[in-house]
Amino acid sequence: MKNDKVTPAQESVLQQAAKTGTLQASDLTIKGGARKKVLESLTSRGFLIVLKEPDTYDISPQGKAAIGLEDKPAPKDKGKIRTGTKLYTVIELLARPEGVAIEEIMQQTGWQKHTVRGTLAGALKKRLGLTIESERPEGQDRIYRITAGLEAVL
């Protein structure tokens, strides 16, 4: 396990890197050998990332955590689905009270079976957060329908 404690000089460098985005070594207030040691220590511990340009650094998620900043991922856009798209067509079919079979989705969209199943699991369940349930009536194909989360996407 790495040591997450930083010295005041290291914290100052990390704060400046977090504030400016990219850090130029020449912009630091510490000079000479002290600057070199601080930068080497922070890069070897993974707190700073060396960029291609000479003496240019970026702060890593570990560096942000070391100074108490959280590296929050960008919020996922759960916005509206455009009407007229194949995905919108699939959602409309799944929203019907009677549900829909994969074969009917294939006919409406022109997709293959694996594409329909991937869309159900990926785009609809994971990305949009919809709850999709399925049932298999006796002697019939499996029926899928949206049971929750529809109000957030339409």
C-alpha positions, 0 to 999 in steps of 0.5 A: 500500500502506498503512503498517502501522506504528503508534506506541505510542499507536496500538498501545495504542488498538488493543490496548484495542479488541481487548480490549473489542470496542467502544471508547469514546473517553472510556475512553482514557487519552490526552486532548484533541488527542492522542486526536483525532489517534490516532483520526483516523489509525487510522480513516483507515488502516482500523484502526478502524471508526466505529460509529453511536454517537458516539465509538464504534469497533470494531477492523477485521481490518487493525487486528488484523493491525497489532498481531499478532492474527490474525482467525481465521474461526469454525470451520465446523461439520462436525457430524452430519447429522440423520437423516430430512432430505432431505440425509441421504437424498441422502448415504445414496443416494450412499454406496451402493457402486453409487452413484446417478443424479440422477433417482433423487435427484430421485424420493426428494427431490422436488427438481428437477435443478438443486437436486440438482446444487447440493446435490452441489456446495455442501452436500456438496462445499464445506460438508461436504468430501465427495469425490464422484466420477461416472462414465458407464457406456456407454449409461446415466445418470451415476452419482455416489457418495461416495468419501471423507469420509463418516465425518466427517458420519454 
